C-alpha cells in the first residue's frame, strides 16, 4: 500500500507540474501582452493603468484545497524594489478621491469583515450591501486602515433594514508609517475579489491569510533574479515558481515584474483514490488475518485433539494389556504351587486364553496400523454384497442361540471391493452389535438404497459420543465396553475410507444403528 501511495503521488505530482507550467506560460504570454500594453487597457489614466496591473492577478487556481496559485504583478524600480503589488486589492474613497489599501499584513478577521461588508461572495449577494465604513490614515494615494465597521441589515416586511448592530474590527498597522498622517472616515470604493466568488467570506479570508499563500506571496514579491524559474516535485509536494521582468512605458521605473507561484499537494489530491484503496487493503488484511487466525485455531485444535487421542490411546492400550498380563502373572504363580492336576489344567487354560487375547489385540493394532499407513493394498473383485453380509451374520452369532436376527435386502448389490477387508469391517460391526445386545434381543442387517446397516436392540448411545465411536480405544460408556478391545469400529471405518465409502452411527427407537453407504 505504501509503494502504491508513492507511485500514485508521483504520477499526480507530474500531472500537477505540467498543469502549472502550462498556466505559467499562458499567463506570461497572454496576460503579459495585455498588462504591458496601455492600448489594450483602453485608458490613459496612469492610476487606472497601474490598478489594472493588480486587478488581473491575485487568484485561487481552483476550489480544490490542495491547489493554490498566485499570479503576481508588481511595479518595480530600476533596482528591482517592489513599488506596487497585488496586496492593494481594496480601494476606499473620501469624497472624489480614491485610496489604495495594503491588505497584505491584515489578519483573517479583517479580511473577512471587508468581504462581508462588500458582499463580494456568493452567500451574501442576495442581500443588499451592509453599511461599511473605514477609519484610515491617508498619504497621497494610499491608506492605512485603523478599523473596519460593518452595520448588518435584515429583511423586514419585504425590505432590508439595519439590524442596529455595529461590528467593529481593529486592523493591524505600523505606527511609524501613520505618524503625523490625517485620520479620516471613508467608504469603500472598489474591491477585486481575490478568489472564486462561490467561496464563503470565511473560506476566502482564510485562504488569503493562510501560511501557504503568505509564503508564496513572499516569494513572488522578493525575486532572486529578473527572469528565473524553480520547481520542486515530490509525491507529497509540488511547487512551481516563474518570474519575468518586462519593460512597460506607462509605469514608474519602466519595469513590470510578473511572477507565477503555485503549490499543490499530490497525496492530498489522491485521497479520493487512496482512502477507498486503503480501506479495501485494510479490509483485505483483516480478512486474511481472520482467515489465518481461524486456520491456526483449527490446526491448534487438531493438534490438541491428536494429543488427546494419543493420551487416550496410550491409556487404553496400557489398560488392555494390563488385564491379561495380570491374569497371566497370577496364573503362573499359582502353577508354581503343588496343585491338583485338574486345577493345573484350569490355570493353563486361563494362561492360553489370556495369551490369545493379547495376541488378538496386538494383531488388531498391527492391522489398523497397516490400513492407516496404506501398507496393505486393496485387492478388488466383484462379488454380491448380500451374500457376504449373510455369511458374516451367521458367523458372528453365538452358538447358544440367545439372540434373534433379521436380514433384508432389496437387491443382490454387486460391489467391486476387497472382499477380505470388507468382511473384516462387517465382522467389526456385527461383533459390536453382539457384544451390546442383551439376551433375547435382536440384530437386524438391512441393505437398501445403496446402504448397509446393522442395528441392535438395547440402550441408546449418548449423543455426544456418536461422532467419536469410530476412534481407536474410545469408550462411550464403560458399562458398554466390558468386552472387546475398542479397535473393531476404528478398523471398520479405515476399511470404509479406503474404499471411499461413508459411514455413521445413530440412535433409533429400537436401539443403536451403524451403517455405511457403498453406492
N, C-alpha and C positions, 0 to 999 in steps of 0.2 A: 504493500500500500504506500509506503514511503517513497519507493522508486517511481511508482505511478504518479504520485503527487508532484515530485520534482520534474518528471518529464512533461506532465501537463502544464505545470507552472512555467517551464522553459519555453514550451510551444506558445503559450499565451503571451509570454514576455516578448517573444519575437514579433507576434502579431501587433502587440501594443506599440512596439518601437516603430514598426513600419507605418502604422497609422499616425503616430506623432510626427514622423519625418514628412509624410505627405502633407499634413496640415501646416507644418512649419514652412515648407516650400510654397504652399498656396498663399499663406499669409505674406511671406517675403515678396512674392511676385505680384499677386493681385492687389492686396491691401497696400503694399508698398507704393505701387504706382498711384493708387487713389489718394493716399495720405500725403504724398510728396508733391503732388501737382495741384496748385491752387485753383486751376481751371476746373478740375474735377469736382471741387467742393462747392462751386457756384457762389462764392462770396469774396469780397475784397477786404472784409473786416479782419484785421490781424488777430484780434481777441477770439473771434469766432473760429478762425482758421486754427488757432492754437488749441481751442477747446475740442475741435474736431479730431485732433490727434489722440485724445484720450477717450473720446466717446465711442470709438470703434474697437476698443480693445478689451479691457478688463472683463473676462467672461469665464464661465464654467463650461468645460467641454461637454459634459453630459450630466444627467441626473444620477448616474451610477456613481456612488461614493468613491470607489477605488480610483476613478479618473479625475484628475484636477489639471486644468490648463490655465495658464496666464499668458495673455498676449500684451506685451508692454510696449508702449510708445512713449518716448520722452524726448524733450529738447535738451541738448547739452551745449556747453560752451566749447571753445577750442581745446580745452584741456580734458574734455570728457566728463566734466562735472554735471550732474543732473540739475536742470533748472525747473523742469516741469515733468510730471509723470501722471499715471492714472490714479494716484492717490486722491486727486481732486475730482471725485465723482459727484460731489454735491456743490450746488451753486445757490447762494442766498441773495436776497435783494433788499436794498434800502432805498425806497423811492424808485428812481430810474436807474440806479447803479447796481450792477451785479458783482458779487464777490465769490471767488473760488475758495472752497474749504478743503484743507488737507485732512482726510479721514484715515490716513494710514496707521496712526497710533491710537485710534479710538477703540475702546473695548466693545465687546459684543452687545452690551445693553444699550450703548449709544447708537450703534448701527441699527439695532432692532427698533429703537424708538423712532429714528428717522424714517425707516422703511414703513413702519406702521402709520406714521403721520402723513407720509406722501402717498400711501395706498398703492405702492408700486408692485404688490404681489397679488396673485390671483384670488387669494382668500379675502382680500379687502376691497376689491374693485366693485363689488355690488353695493357698497355703502359710499355716501359722499365723503369727501376729504374731511378729516377732523381739522380743527383749528390747531395749527402748529406754529410756534414762534421760537426764535433763536436769540440767545444773548451771545454776542460775539464782539471781539476786538477786531478792528479793521486796519489794514495797512495797504494802501494803494488798491490793487485788485484782489487781495487775499483777505480771508477772515479766519480768526482763531476762535473756535467755539468755547463758550463758558458753560452753557446749559441748553437743553432742549426741553420745551414744554409742549405737551400734547393734551388737548381737551377732547376726549372721545364724544361721539354722538350716538344716538339710538333712535329707532323708528317709533314714532308716537302718532297714532291715528293717520297712518299713511304718509307722514312727513318725518324728516330727520331733524332732531333737536339735540342740543348739548345735554349730556348727562349730568353736568355740574361737577364732574371730577376733573381734577387737574393733576396730570402726571408730569413731574419734572425730573429730568435725569441730568446729573452733573457730568461734565465732559473732562477729558484729560487735556492739559495744555502746559506749555513751557512758560513759566513766569518771566524768564529773561526775554522772551520774544514779545510778550504783550505789555511789557513795562512802558508806561507813558503813551500807550495807544488808546484811542477813544473806544468806549464800550457802547454798543448800540443794540437795539432790539429790532430784529428783522424777520421777514418771512422767507420761505423757501421759494426759489425761482425755478430751478430745474434739477433733475437728478437722472443720471444714466444708470439704470438698474444693472448692477454688476453681476448678472447671472440670469438663469432661466426664470421667467415670470411665473411659472407654475409652482415654484417653491414657496413655502410659507416664510413669513418675515423672520421667524426664529431660525429656520433652516438656513436661509440666505445670510443672516447675520453671523451665524456660527461658522459658515463657510468662509466669509470674509475675514474672520479673525482667527481661523484655525492655525495651529503651528505650521502645518504643512504648507498652507498658502502663504503665510508670512515668510517662511524660508524661501519659497520660490520667488516671492516678490523681492526679497533682499538680494537674491542672486541676479534677478533681472535688472535691478536698479544700480548694481555695482559691477559692471562688466570688467573682466580682466583683459579684454582685447577688443579692438574695434570690430573685427569680423572673426568670429570664432564659434565653435560648437563643441559640445561634450555630451557623452551619453553613458549611462550605466544600465546594464542589462543583467538582471538576476531573476531567478524563479520567483522571488518574493518582492522585488522592487525594480521598476523601470523609470529612469529619468532621462529626459531629453532637453538639452539647452542649446539654443541657437540665437545669435545676435548679429545684427547688421547695422553699420553706421553709414548713413547716406546724406548727401548734401540736399538742403532744402532752401529755396530762395526767399521764403517769407517768415522765417523764424529767427529769433535772436541767436547768434552764434553760427547760423548757417548749417547746423548738423542736426539730424534726427536719428535717434537710436531706436531700433526696433528689435525687441527681444521676445523670443518664444520660449516658454518654460512649461514643461508638462511632467506629471508624475503619476504613475499607475502602480497598482498592487496586484500582480498576476494571480497569486494564490487566492486573494480575496475575490477576485473576479471569477475564479474557478469554483467557488463554493457551491453554486447550483449543481455542479457535477460531482465535486468532492464529497459533499455531505451525503447524497444518496449512495455513492460508491463506498464511502466509509461505513455508512450504516449497513450496507449489504455485506461488506467484508467482515464487520463486527458480528453480524448475524450468522454468517457462514462459519466464522471462527468459533462462536459459541456453540453452533450446531455440531461442528466437528468435535469440539471439546466434550459436549454432552454424549455424542455417539461413542467417542473413545472411552469416556468415563463408564458408560454402560457396558462397553466391550470388556474393559478391565474388570468391572464388577462381576461380569459373567465368568471371566477367566478365574477371578479370585474365588468365586463361589464354587466353580467346577473343581478347582484345586482343593478347596476346603472339603468338598464332597468326596473327592478321591481320597484325601487323607482320612476322612471319617470312615469310608468304606474299608481302607487299609487296616485301620484300627479294629473295626468290627470283624473284618475277615480274620485278622490275627487272633483276636479273642475267640471267635467261633472255632477256628482251626485248633487252637490250643484246647478248647473245651471238648471238641470232637475226638481228639486223640488222647486226651487225659483220661476219659472214662474207660475206654478199653485197656489202656495201659495200667490203670489202677486195678482193674479186674485181673489182668494178666499177672501183675505183681503179686496180688493176694493169692491167686490160684497156685502160682509157682511156690510160694512159701508153704502153703498147705500141703503140697505134694511132697515136701521135704519131711513131713511128719509120717509116722507109721500109721497109714490109713488103710481101711479095708479096701479090697480090690474094687468093689462097686463104687466107692467114693472117689478112688483114684480115677476110675473111668469117667465119672461125672466131671471132675475138675479138668481132666484132659479135654473133654468135650467143650467145657467153658473156654479153655485156652484156644482151642481150634476155632470156636465161634467168634471170639473177640479178634483173633488174628485175621479171620476172613473179613470181619467188619472193617478193621483198619486197612486191609488190603483194598477193599472196595472203595473206601474214602479216598485213598491215595490214587487209585485208578481214575476215579471221577475227577479229582483235581488235575491229573495229567491230561485227561480227555478234554476238560474245559480249557486248559492252557493251550492245547494243540488247536482247538477250534478257534479260540480267540486270536491266536497268532497266525492262523492261516496255514499251519504246517500240514494239516490234513486236508487234501484236495477233495472236491466233490466228484463223485462218480455217478453221473446222472444216467438214468434209464427210465423208460416209460412203463408204468405199471398202474393198476387200478387202486385208488386210494381207499375205496370202501372195503376191499378185501383185506388190505393191510390193517385198517382200523379194527375189523372184526377179529383178525388174528391176534393183535396185541391186547384187545379187550379180554379175550379168552385166556391169554397167558397171564394177565395181571390179576385175575380173580383168585381169591384164596380158595383152597380146596375144601374148606369146611362148609361152603355154600351159605355163609351168613349174610351175603349181600345179594341184592337183586340188580339186574342190568336191563337196559333198554338200548336198542340200536335202531337207527332210522337213517336212510339215505335216499334222496330223491333222484340220484343218478350214480352211475358207476365211477365217474370222475377219473379219467386217465390223467396222471400227472407225470411230468419229467423231472425227476428229483433223485437224490441219493437215497436209495431205499433203506440202507442200514442206518444212516443218520436220522432219517425221518422216523424210522421205527424207534430209535433211541429217544427221540423227542416225545413221541406218543407214549412210550413207556413212562417217561417222567410225569406227563400229565395224568396218566392213569394211576401210577403209584401214589401220586399226591392225593388223588381222589379216594383211593382205597384207604390210605392212612387216616383220612379225616372223615370217613363215613362210619357212623355207628352201626352196630349190629341191627340187621333188618332194614337198613337204608338202601337207597337205590342209586346206581351210577348210570347216567344216560349219555350215550355218544350219538351225536346227530350231525349229518352232513347235508347242507342245503345252501343254495345260492353262493357256492364257491367258498364256504366257510365250514370248518370242522370245529365242533365244540364238545367239551367234556364237562358235564355238570354232575354234582352230587348233592344229596340231601344233607343238611347239617346247619350249623350256626353260620351266620354271615361273617364275612371278613371286615374288620374296621375299614371305613372309607379312606382314612389317611394312610393305611398300609397297602392298599391296592396297587399304587404305582411302583412300590418297592419290592413286590413279591418276586420279581424276576432277578433280583440281586443275589449274588452268592452269599450264603450263610445268613441271609436276613430272616428273622423270626418275627412275624407279626404278633404272635401271641404264644408265649411259652407253653401254654396248655395245648396248643395245636401242633406242637413240634416235638413230642416225646419220641417220635420215630423219625428216621431219615437223617441225612447229613446237611440238608439245606442247599445242595448243589444241583438237584434234579431240574428245577424250573429254570435255573440260570443256564444249564446246558441246553435245555429245550429252546430258550429264547435265542441263544447263539446259533443253533441249527436253523431256526426260522430266519434269522437275519442273513445267514449265509445263502439261503435260498431266495431272499428278497420277499419273504412273507411278513405280514404284520400280525401281531398277537396282542392279547389283552386279557384282563380278568374283570369280572363284575359280579355283583350280587343279584340273585333272582329271588322270587318269592319262595322257591323250594330250597335254594341254597346257593353256594358259590358256583361260578361257571368260568372255565378257561377256554379260550378259542384262538384259532389262527386262521387267517384268510389266505388261501393259496391261489385264488383266481380272481 
